[in-house]
Each structure stands twice: as C-alpha cells, then as structure tokens.
Amino acid sequence: MTESNFHAICDLLQDIAKTDIDQAYSILSEYTPMVKRTGNKAWVHILLMGWAKARESLTNFPEAEQLYAAARSNAAGDARHYDEALVGTVLLYAEWGKPDSLDKYVRVGKAAAGSAGDKENLSFLYTFGAMAQVADTAAMGRDLRTAMTLARDLPNRNALFTARYNYSSIYCRNNPQLQVSILQSLLELARDSTLTHKYKLYERTAFSFRNPGPNIYLQLMQVNLLLADYDNAGKFGELLFDAVVKPNPAAPQAPFFTSELALVKAWQGEYGEARRYLEESRRLFKVPEEKITYPSYFLAAGMIAEQEGREEQALQDYSVAYHIGGMEGLHLMPSELYYAHALIRAKRLDEAGHILEQARGQLPARTYTAYGYYFYKAYSELLKVKGDDAAYGKALEQYYSIKDSLLNLNHYRAIEEIEARVRLRDKEQQIVRLNEEQAERIANQRRERIFYAVLFCLAVILLVLLVGYSRNLYRRRRQAEEIARQREVLQEQRISEMEKQHRIQVMQGAIDAEQRERHKIADQLHDEVGGLLSLATLNLSSALEKERENDKGKQQLEQAQDTLLTVSTTIRELSHRLTPLMIEKYGFRRAIEDMVHAVNVSQKLSLEAVIVGFDDTTAYSGALLNELYRMIQELVQNILKHAQATQALLEVVEHPSQVSILVEDDGKGIYEGETAKGRGLDTIRSKIAYLNGRIEIGRKKEKGTLIVMEIPVENVNPGSDAFKNTHSR
C-alpha cells in the first residue's frame, strides 16, 4: 500500500459517494481495517474523519459519535490530528443537542489546542462551544467574538467564515432582520478560494465549509420564513436547489434540500410544486417513508395533506416531525407549532395546550417573528374552541399586532428593494445618457482626427521620401566603408594567422631541438659516462678483493666504490629526466609503472596508480608521450618534496579524443595563492596551454590537493587496443 494508491482509493470513494453513498460506506468499512493494519495513523485519521463528518452531515449522529471516538483514539500523540478530532466531536454534540457532552469536549479541546498553539482549531472550538451557551447570550457573544479574533489573520478563511456564520445563525437568532443583513454580507466571503475549493478527502481533515454559498442560501431561506417573507424564502430556496441538487441530483444532501424546498413552496401556497418536490425527495431518500428521519419532509407532507383536506394524515405527519425533534442549524421553525395546530383541528385540546405551553418558553425572544405569529394563531384557535372569549380576544389582538408588524417590515423591505431598483434604473439611465454624449464627442473627435491624420500622413509621406533618399545615400556610403573595413580586418587576420603559425613553427622547432639535445645528452650519460663509471666500479671491486688484508686500504676502496655507485645512480636518474628511456624500450605505460614502483620502493610515499589504455601508443608522437611523462613526473616530485603526504593516487586514462590525468594526495593541501607559485607548476601550465589542454588545481575539502589535466589528442585509432579499458594499479 503506497501513498499514491491510497490517494486513488480516496478519490474513488468520493466519486462513488456522489451517486451511491451506501456503496461508498460499504467500501470504506472494509478498507479502513486494511489501512489500520499498515500502522499508518495519518491515513487512518483521514478515513475516520471523512467518514465521521459525512455521517454527521446526514444526521446519523450515533454512528458519527463512534467514528469520532475512534479518530480521537487513533490520534493520540499527534496534537494536530487530536485537535481536529475534538473539533468534530464538539460540532457533533452541538448539532445533536447534547449540552453536557458538548461542554465536556469544549473544555478538553480548548486546553489541547491552546497548549499546541493551534489557533485555527481553537477558533472552531470557541465557535461550536458557543452553541452550548443558549441560556447565556453574553457568554455566547464573547465566545464567537473570540473565535473571530483568533481566525482573523489565518490564511485559510474557513475558521473566520464559520465564526461569522454562527454569529449570525445562533447569536442573532432572535433578531431575524440582523441575521438577514449579516448573512447577505457573508456572500462575498463565501466566494473566497479557500472556501469554494472542493477538497479531496486526504487534503483537509479539519472542519471546512464545503458549500459555503448553499449554506447561506439555506439560512436566508429559513430566516425569511421566520419573517413570513415567503417570496424571498422561495428565491433563496431555488438558489439552494440550483447550487446543490441540480448539478448532482444523486448527492447525499439532495433529498434533504429538496424537502426544504417542498416546505417553502407549501408556505408560498404553491402546493403543486410542493408536492412535486416532496415526491422527488422521497425518491432520493431511497428508503421507505417511515424510515425517513428528516422533520422538514414530514412538515411539508403535513401541509400538503392539510390543504387537500386529509386531516388525519396531516396530524400523523406533524406528529412524526414533532417526535423526530428539532435539529440545530437545519431547521429554524419548530415542529411543535405545526403539531399543536393539527391537534386543535382534531379537537385534542389538552395535548395542544400542553405543547403550546412548552413552546411559550421561546416566545419572549421571538415574539415578532413567524414563530410568534403562528404561536398566537394556534393559541387563539385553542382559546376560541375552548370558549375562553376574553383570553381569545387578547391572543387575537397579539396575533394581529405581530401580523401587522411583519407585514410592515416586509412592506418596508419591499419598498427598500423597489427604491434600490429605482435608484439603480435612474443610475443606468444616467449612464446611458452619459454614454450617448460621450459617443457623440468621440465621433466628433474621430472626424477631426481623420482630417488632421490625412494632412499628417501627406507630410509624413513627403518626409519619408526625403529621409529614404538620404538614408539610401548614407547606406551606400556606409556599405563602401564597411567593405573597405572588412578587407582591412581580413588582411589583419591573415597577417595575424601567419605570425601565429610562424611562432608555432619556431616553438615546435625549438622543442624538437631541445628534445634531440636532451636525447643526445641522455645517451652520452647513459652509454658513455655510465659505461666508464661501471668499468671503474668493476676495477674497484677487483682491487677490493685483492686488498682484503689491508683494512685501511679496504675502507678507502669501499668508500670510493660507494661514491661511484651514487654518481652512477645520479647520472642514470638525470638521464631518465632528460629523456625517459623506458618509454622507448618498453612503452609509455611501463615507464609510468616503473616510476610508481621506484617511488613505492623508496617508502617515502604510498603511490597508487590507475592506468587505463596506452597498450598501443604507435598513434602518438614520441614528443607528446615524453611531455606527458615529464608532467606526471613533476607532479609526483612536488608531492614528495612539498605535500607531506603519506598516500597519493595517480590516474592516467586514454580517451578517444583526449588524455586525462588526475593526481591527488592526503597531504597538507595547497593554499590560496600557492597555485600561482612554483616553476614546476608554471612549466606544466605552459605545456598544457601549448597542447591546448586544461588544468585544474585545488585543495580538497577534507585535506590534500587534487590536480586534474585534460590534453586533447588527434589521429588516435579508436579501434586500437588503447581503448580496451585495461586497468593497472
């Protein structure tokens, strides 16, 4: 199991979930244990968090609770993942309506995220923790403002959007007009790229708004229902449907949002449309109607049944919605008002009265909303049926007061909208007039420009003709001068090339003469002087045999013999330095090996040699091989004299078009400025330059010196034995 195929499985799960959520969950339930066996806790965290958030979003709270518990256990020791699991747990209990569990995990999460310096998850915890402060609005406001402050400077805008969204939907829930204003202002933030991006499963396990725009449409739809503004509620309901359901009718959220739109259409009195959306919702749920657990579905079904005169069915549907209970963030109109209304029509007055008394607790803060409107409508109906005329009159008066307030508010909002449209139309007309005037000015200016342009063009044509004539004369004169200059340059180049060739010939002649003279001196030293010294040494040896009894004479003869041997060795070395005879007798490769052997025998330095090629040197001139040998000899002598090294490496490699030489040692190393000193190195540089080669000299990082030389060669036969990569050490 690799990172790439893990990502591929995650992508596949998301693609399947778009059309078949049950199959995606089935695959996930089999795949997660496999990933656990790999021991990769990060992968397990991704799967558990994605699974838990998906189940929570579909109101399957018990299963989500188990998955978040598994995510917390898996994330032990990883602060970031543990904080994310705590945020998911807190949101679950907030939406589930379990204040005790919510408060517990808020405290644990704040301590963990605070100690880890995790501002994003800490902001989420303050936001979702505020949902537990329903009874203490001051504490709720403090928590939400703290969440916004923490998230203000974060590059990812999820935490800021979440805090502001919850500030509107929770803190301002008793002020629907303010809710509408804040939610509309959030539409701009909803277009931020960090919010609108569709994260892949493995890209973000922290809380994020996958559909910020549709969430705002849902809230605006429900808040406008509270304000009894059914037209605006319908408008935002259709925006929600177009954004979520139309692009992907098989999406997991599709049946829920379709149920919401059916409810809105019922409030608008468009029961045919409401019935169509409800039937579509039932089809999308893919379960029998009695297994649907979404209250809006049954509220819409009850309103349709009531309109069709099916009172018993309406009562049953409202009862199902009432017993399902409210779900925070998904439905703002409590189902108890619908159910109480149906109970009154069924003459079950005691039950209706009991439910309305329970609902009265929310009334003070929500009197002048649709909640208060429908509460007093149902309450006045109850009192009327009971025959309590005095109380009925007061309830009816309150009902009409709220109705007038909502109508006035909606009229005011409608007037504001009409005025805004009028202002916009006036502005557009003003812009049209300005555009027409601007177009007329532009047309006049265009005609003037055309007239002056014609005159200008005529003048330019005349000027161009004059300039062209002048430039033609000038170009001809410059061409003549350029031809003359090129001839001069060509002549100078020829002279320079001839001089350069002459210098090369003179230099080559000098080198050849020097080589011949060296060879002559070396032959004389080796053949004549060496022979004489050998004869003298032989005579001394003979005399030494005869003078064995004379100790003093013997000592003098032995000393003379040692002196002659030293002189003989010195002359032989000098002969080799003048011209290496080993090259002529045994070849270049053997001469190098002989030099290396002599150095190693002296025990002054351990020299390792790697020689590649040079089995057949007939393609090389003797002068080139001698120069290569002397340069190598000079570099080895420098190591012996100056480097204070114990080990050295010599590499001589024959290539098809060049010879490369590498020498390195473990000595004290050459320092900055030293490469510019020394006659030996200067001589080598001169020879390299003459041979059109390249040399690099530098100090190694650890210790010692590294010298690399590359000398180009010509006329080498690539098929010769020189290229069989023979190695010698």
N, C-alpha and C positions, 0 to 999 in steps of 0.2 A: 504494500500500500504506500503510494507516494503522494507528495503534495499535489501534483498535477491531477492524478486520478481522483483524489479526494475532492478537489475543486470541481471536477467534471461531474461527480455524483451529486454534489450540492446544486450545481446548475440544473441537472436533470430533475432533481426533486422540486425545484422551483417551477420548472416548466410544466411538470405533471400537475402540480398543485393549482395551476391556473385553470385547469379544466376538470380535474378529478382529485379533489382534496383527500378523499378517503384512501385512494390508491397511494398517494404521496405519504400519508401517515403509516400505511401498511409497510411500505418500503423503509421508511425511517425507523420503525420499530424493530426491523430486522437488521438494519445497517448499523444502528448505534451500538449494540453489543459487540459487533465485529470491530468497530473503531476502538471501543474500550479495551479490547484485548491487545491492541498495539501499544498501549501505555501512553499514547499521545493525548495529554489532558487538554491541550489547546483545541484540538479537533473535536473532542467530546464536548467541550464548552460551547463551541459553535452550534453543534447539533441540538444540545439540550436547550440552549437559549432560544434558538429559532423555533423549536418545537413548542416550548412553553408559551412564547409570545403569540404564536399562531392559535393555540388552543384558547388562550385568554381572550384574544380578539373576537373569537367566535362564542364567547360567554361559556365555554366549557371550563369553569373555574376549578372543580375538584382535580381534574387531570392536570391542569396548569400548575396547581399547588404542588403536586407530586414532582413534576418536572423541575420546578424552581428549587425544590429541596435537593434534588439530585444535582442540579447545577451548583448550588452552594457547597455541597459536599465535595464535588469534583474540583472546585476552585480553591480549596484550602491551600494556603501557602502562596497563592497568586493574588496580590492585592487588587489589581485592576479587574480581573475576572470575578473576584468575590464581590467587589463593589457593584459590578453590573448585575450579578445575580440578586443582590439585595435590592437594587432599584426595581427590577422586575417583580420581586416578591411584594414590595411595598405597593406598587401600582395594582397588582392583582387584588390585594386585600382592600385597597381603596375602591376599586370598581365592584368588588364582591360585596362591599358593605360590612366588613368585619373590623370595627374600630379597635378592638383590643389587640388583635394580631397586627394591625396596621401600626399602632403606636409602638408596639414592641420592636418591630423591624425598622421603623424610622429611627429609633434611638440607637440600635445596633449599627445601622448603615451610616448615620452621621458620624459616629465615633470612628468607624473604619475608614470612611472616605476622608475625614478630616485629618487623621494621622498619616494617611498616604498622600495628602496634598492633591487629591483628585477633585478639582473644582467642578468639572462637568457633572460627575455622578452626585456630588454633594448638592449641586443645584437641583438635579432631578429629585433628590430625596426631600429637599425643602418644599419643592412644588407638590409632590404627591402626598407628603406629610400634611400639607395644609388641608387636604380633603378630610382629615380627621378632626379639624377644628371647626366643624359646622356650628357648634354652640358658642364658640368664642371667635367672632369675626375679627376682633382686633389682632388676636394671635394668628389667625389665618392670613390677614393682610401683611403682618410682619414677615411670616414665612415666605410668602410669594414675592415680596419686595426683596428679601434676602436672596432668593433664587435668581431673580432678575439681575441683581448686582453681581453675583458670582459668575453669571453667564455672559455679562455684557462684553467682555474682551476676548471671549473664546472664538477661535476661527470657525469652528463648527457652530451653526446657528440653531441646532436642534434644542439645546437647553434653554436658550433665550425665547424661542418661539413657544416651547412648552410652558414656560413660566407665564408668559403674557397670555397665552391661550387659556390657561387655567385661571388666571386672574379675572378674565372676562367671564368664563363659564361658571366659576364657583364663587369667587368673592363678590362679583357683581350680579349674582343670580337673582337678587331681589330688586334689581334696577334694570329691567329689560331694555330700556331706552339707552342706558350707558353701555350695556352689552352689545347692542347693535352697532354703536359708534366704534367701540374697541375692535370688534370682530371685523368690521369693514376696513379699519386701518391695518389689520393684520394681513389683509390680502396681498399687500405689497411685499411684506416679509416672506409670505408663503412662496413667492417666486424665487427666493434665494437658491442658488445652485446646490448648497449643502443640504437643502431640504427636498428639493424636487428630484434629486438624484435617486434612481432606483437601485438601492444597494443589493449586491449579491449576498447570499447567505453568509459567506465567510469574510465579508468586508467590514461589517459593523455589527457587533453583538450588543452594543449599548442601546439604550432606548432611542428611537428615532421616529420622526413623523414620516411614514412612507407616503401618505397622501394629505399633505397639509391643506391644500385648497379644498378638496372634498370635505375635510373635517370642518372647515369654516362654513362651507355651504350647509352642512348638516346642522350646525349650531344656529346659523342665521334662520334656517327653515323653522327650527323648533322655537326660537325666541320670538319670531314673528307670529307663530301660533299662539304663544302666550299673550301677545299684544292683540290677538284677534285680527291681525293683518293677514288675511288668508291669501291675498293676491301675491304679496311679497314672499310669503311662505311657499306658495306654489312655484314662484320664479326660482327660488334657491333650491327647491326640491328637484326641479327639472335640471338645473345646473349640476346638482349632485348625481343625478341619474346619467346625464350625458358624460360626466367625467369618469364614473366608476363602472357603471353597468354596461353602457353601450360598447365601449372598447373591448370588454371581456365579459360577455353575459354569463360565462361559467365560473367567474371569480367567486371565491368563498364569501365575500361581502355582498354579492349581488342580491341574494334573497332578502337580506336584512334591509338594504337601502330601498329595494322595490316595495317592501312592506311599508316603509316610512312614506314613500311617495303615494301609496294607496291611501294611507291615513290622511295625508294633506289634501288629496283630491276629494275625499269624503267631506272634509271640513269646508272645502270650496263649493260643495254641492254638486260636484261633477261625479255622480255615483257610477255612471257607466265607465268612465276612465278608472275610477277607484276599483271597480270590480275587475277590470282587465289587468290592472297592476297586481291585484291580490291573487288572481289565478296564476299569473306569471311567477309570483313569489312562491306560491305553493309548489309549483313545478320545479323551481330552482332549489328548494329545500331538500328535495329528493327523499323525503320521509313521509309517513302518514301524518295527517293533520294533527292527530292527538299527541304526536311526539315533537311537534314544533314548540320551542321554549322561548319564543320571542314575543313580548307583550304587544308590540305595535301591530303585529299580524292580527291578533285577536281583537284589538280595539277597532281596527279598520273593518274586520269582518262583522263586528257587532254593530257599527254604524250603518253598514250596508244592509244588514238584516233588519235593523230598526226602521230604516227608510222603506224597506219592502214590506213592512208590517209583520215580520216574523219575530214577535216579541220574545217568545221563549228562547229562540236561537240567539237573539241579541243578548239576553240575560246570561245565557250559558257562555257565550264568547267573552263578555265583560268579566264574568266570574273567573274564567281561565286566566285572563290578563291580570286580574287582581291578585290571584293566588300565585302567579309567577313572581310578582313583585317588581318594583322599580329597579332599574339598572343605571347607576350614575354615569353620566356622560353619553348615554344612548337615548334617553327619553326624558323630557322635562315635564310633560303633562302626566301627573299621577293617575294610575288606572282606577283608584278608588272613587273618583268623581263620576266616571263612566258607570261603574258598578252600582253606586248609590242611585244614580238616575234611573237605571234599569230596575232596581229593587222597588223604587217608588211606583213605577209604572205597573209593576207586578203586585202592588199592594202589600209588599213585605216591609212595612214601615219601620218596625223595630230594628231590623237589620240595617236598613238605610240610615236611620237615625244614629245608630252606633258607629257606622263607618264615617258619617259626616262629622261626628264629634271627634273622632280620631284625626280627621283631616283638618279640623279647625286649628290645630296647633301650628300649622304652616301659614295660616291666614294673615296674621298681623303684618308679616313682611312681604306678602304677595297679594294684598287686597286688590290693588288697582292693576291687576294683570288678568289674563284669561282664567287663571286659577280662581281668583276671587269672583270673577264674572260667573263662571259655571258653578262655583260653590253656592253662591247666593241664589242662582237659578234653581239648583236642585233643592236647596234648603227651603226656598219659598214654595216650591212644589210640595215638599213634605208637609209644611205647615198648613198649606191650603187643604190637602187631603185630610189632615188631622182635624181641621176645622178651627184652628187657632188663628182667628182673624186678626187680632192685634199684632201678634208676632209676625203673621204673614205680611201685614202691611209694612212693618219696619223692614223685613227682609226684602220685600219687593222694592221698597224705596232705595235700599242699599244696592240692589241689583241694577236699577235704572241709573243710579249715580255712577256706578262703575262702568256701565254700558256707555253712558254719555261721555265719561272721561276717556274711554278707549276710542270711541268714535271721534271725539275732538282731537285726540292725539293722532289718530290715523289720518283725520282730515288735515291736521296741521302738517303731518309728514307728507301727505299727498300734495298739499299746497306748496310746501317747500320744494318738492320734486318738480311740480309744474313750473314754479318760479325759476328753478335752476334750468329747466328746459327752455323757458322763455329767454332767460339770460344767455343761454348757450346759442339759441336761434338768433337773437339780436347780434351776438358776437359774430356768429357765422355770416349774417347779412353784412355786417360792418366789414368783415374780412373780404367778402365778395366785392363790395364797393371799392375798397382799397385796392384789391387785385385788379379791378377793371381800370381804375385810374392809373395804377402802376403799368398796366399793359399798354394804355394809350401813350403814357410818357415813353415807355420803351420803344413803341412803334415810331414816334417822332424822332427819338434819338437814333433809331436804326436808320431812318431815311437820311438824317443829317450825316451819320457816319458813312453811309454808302456814297453820298455826294463827295465828301472830303476824301473818302478812300479812293475814289476814281482819280481825283486830282493827285493824290499822293502816289497812286500806282503809276500814273504817267510820269511823274517826277522821278520815281524810283527806277522806272524802265530806262529813262534817259541816263540817269546816274549809273545804272548797272552797265549800260553800253560803254560809257566813258571809262568806268572802272575796269570793265573787261578788256577794253583795248589797252589800257595802261598795264594791267596785270599780264596781258599777253606779251607785251614788250619786255616787261620785267622778267617774266618766266623764261623767255628766250635768252635774255642776258644771263640769268642765273644758271640755265642749262649749260650754256657755253662755259661759264666759270666752273660749274660742277664737273664737267667733262675734263677741263684742264686740271682741276684739283685731284680728280680721281687718277689721272695719268701720273701726276706727281707722287701721289700716295703709292700707286702701283710700282713706280720706279724705286721709291724709297724701300718698299717691301722687298723688291728683288735684290737691291743692294744689301739690305739687312740680312736677307736669307743667305746671300753669297758669303757675307762676312761670317755669319754664324757657321756655315758649312766649312769655311776655311779654318775657323777656330777649332771646330770639332776634329778636322783632319790633322791640324797641328797637335792638338791634345792627344789624339789617338796615336800619332807618330811618336810623341814623347813617351806615352805609356808603353808602346811596343818596344821603344828603345830601352826604356828603363827595365822592362821585363827581360829583354835579351841580356842586358848588362847584369841583372840580378842572376840570371841563369848561368852566365859565364863565370861570375864570381863564385856562385854556389858550386859549380862543377870543379873549379880550381880548388876551392876549400875542401871539398869532399874527396876529390880524386887525388890531387897532388899533395896538398898540405896534410890532408888526413892520412894519405899513404905514408908520407915521411914520418909523421908522428907515430903511426902504427909500427914502422920499422924501428924507430928509436925506442919505443916501448918494448919491442921484442929483444933488442940488444940489451936493454937494461935488465930484462928478465933473465937473459943468459948470464950476464955479468953477476947478477944477484945470486944465481945458482953456484957460480964459481967462488964467490966471496962469502960463503956461509960461515967460515970460521972467523972472519974479521967482523966483529959485531958493529964496530963503528962504521966501517965502510958499508956494511949491510944496511945500516939505518939510513945512511945518506942516499944509497941507491933506491931504497924503498920510498923515501920522500920524493926523489926525483921521478920515480915511476908514478906516484900519486899525482904529482903536478902535471905530468904529461897526460895522464888519463883525464884530469879535469880540463886541460886545454883541449884535448881531443873532443870531449863531450860538448864543451862550449862552442867549438868550431862546427860540430855536427848540428847543434841547435841553431846556430847562426845561419848555416847552410839551409836548414829547413825553413827558417823565417824568410830568407831571401827568395827561395822558391821551393815549395814543398815537393820533394822528390817522390813521396808516397803517391801523389796524385798521378804522376807519370807512370810509376811502376805498377801500382795496384788499383788506382782509381780514386775518385773523389770520396766515395762512401768509406773506403778503407782508411783513407787519410784522416777523416773525421774520427772514426772509431779509434785509430792509433793515438790521436791527440787526447781523446777522452780517457783511454787506457793509461797514458802517461800521467795525466792529472790524478787519476784514482790511485795509481801506484805510489805517487808522492805523499798520499794520505793527508794532504793539506785541505782537500775538499772532496766531498762525495758528489760526483757529477753523473747524472743520469741522462742518457741520450736517446732520443727517438728520431730515427731517420726513415723517412718514407720515400721510396723511389731511388733514383740515381743508380740503378743496376746497369743501365746502358747510358753512358754520357757522351757517346760519339756525336750527338747533335749539338753539344755545347762546345764553345771555343775554350781552349786552354786558359786564355786570359781571364775569362769570366769565372771559371772554376777556381783559379788561383785567387781572384779578388774575393769570392765568396769565402774561401778557406781563411784568408787573412782577416776578413771582418769577424768571422767566428772566433779565430784565434785571439784577436784583440779584445773581444768581449769577455772571453774566458780569462785572459790575463788580468783584465780590470777587476773581475770578481776575486781572483786570487790576491791581487795587490790591495784593493780598497774596500771590498764589501764586508769583510769579517764574517763571511758566511760559512756554514757547515754543509749545506746541501744546495744543489743547483740542478736545474733542468734545462736541457738543450733540445729543441725540436727543429728539425730541418725537413721540410715537406716539399716534394716536387709536384707541381700542378701543371695542367696542360699549357697555361699561358704565363705562369709566374712561379717563383720560388719563394716560399715563406720561411722565415727564421724566427724562432721565439726563444728567448733566454730569460730565465727568472731565477732568483736566489732568495734565501731567507736571511740575508744579511741586514745591516743597519739601514739599508734603503737610501735611495738618492733623494736629496732635499731640493726644495725650490731654488733655482739658480744654479744648481750643480750641473744640470743638463746642458747649460751653455758653456761649461768649462771643460778643459781636458783636450790635449792634442789628439788622443786616440779617438774620442767620440767625434771631434771635428773632422778627422780624416774619414771616419766611417760615413758621416753625413755627406761629405764631399763625394765620396764614391757612390753613395746611394743616389744623390742628385744627378751625378753623371749618368748613372744607369737608369734614370727616370723612375726610380723606386720611391718607397715611402718608409719612414721610420717613426716609431712612437716610443718614447721613453717616459716611464712614470714610476712613482712609488706605490706599492701595493698597500691596501687598507690595513692588513694585519702587520706585516713587516716585509722588508725586502724590496727588490727592484724588478720590474717587468719591462723587457725590450722586445718590440715586435718589428720585423722588417719584411717588406714585400718588394721583390725585384722582378719586373716583367722580363720574360724571355721570349725569343722568337725562334721559328724554324725547328720546333721540337716535334718529333714524330709521336702523335697520340697513341699509335699502335705499338710503340716500343715497350720493352719490359719496364720502362721507367714508371709506368702507371699501373703496376700490379699491386700497389699498396703493400709493399713489403715493409715490415716493421723490424727495427733493430733497436735494442736497448743496451 
